[in-house]
Amino acid sequence: MSGIIGKKIGMSQIFDENRRVIPVTYLSIEPNTIVRTKNNEKDGYNAVILGIDKLKKPKKNRLYRTIKEFKIEDISLCNTNSDIDINSLSDIKKVTITSFSKGKGFQGVMKRYNFAGGPKTHGSTFHRKPGSVGACAQPGRVRKGQKMAGRMGNDQITLRNRKVVLIDKEKKLIAIKGPVPGAKDSIVLIKY
């Protein structure tokens, strides 16, 4: 396999053999079911589609709440409706993590881009505003990419080469060194 779906539990810390503190994020690995396989002859590439959190009332074409596709080289070892669990991660030292960051809603330029703002006193009415946004008559418009207020967060973030500190097969947990984007109970894609 080349990946698995997990859920973020939260952050903690672990002491290593030299009594140094290592900040870790715990991820829960529930059994992933192979929903479907794709092969080179029919689809043009080899892949498996994994699903977790089986729905109580399945829809016509959807049995699982979360479904993700992972490309693999050899499809002969994968059977539909078989489970992939934490044992597939036993020899893994580093992983790539993909998740969505926390959404922060509609924010102004001071929070979104760290603008300094204006003076607070002496009758100034320019406190947390963006300031001038356009040039003069030559373009006659606001240029693309201008830093303005807008939606912040809820971006897909990928962290590469994250060290796996601990794998607990009984509790179905893995500990990744450092932070992992997203809120608690958010879906995390783990590629190895």
Secondary structure, DSSP 8 states (H G I E B T S, - for coil): --EEEEEEEEEEEEE-TTS-EEEEEEEE---EEEEEEE-HHHHSS-EEEEEEEEEEEEETTEEEEEEEEEE-S--TT--TT-EE-GGGGTT--EEEEEEE--EEEEE-HHHHH------SSTT---SS-------STTT-S--TT---SEEEE--EEEEEEEEEEEEETTTTEEEEES--SS-TT-EEEEE-
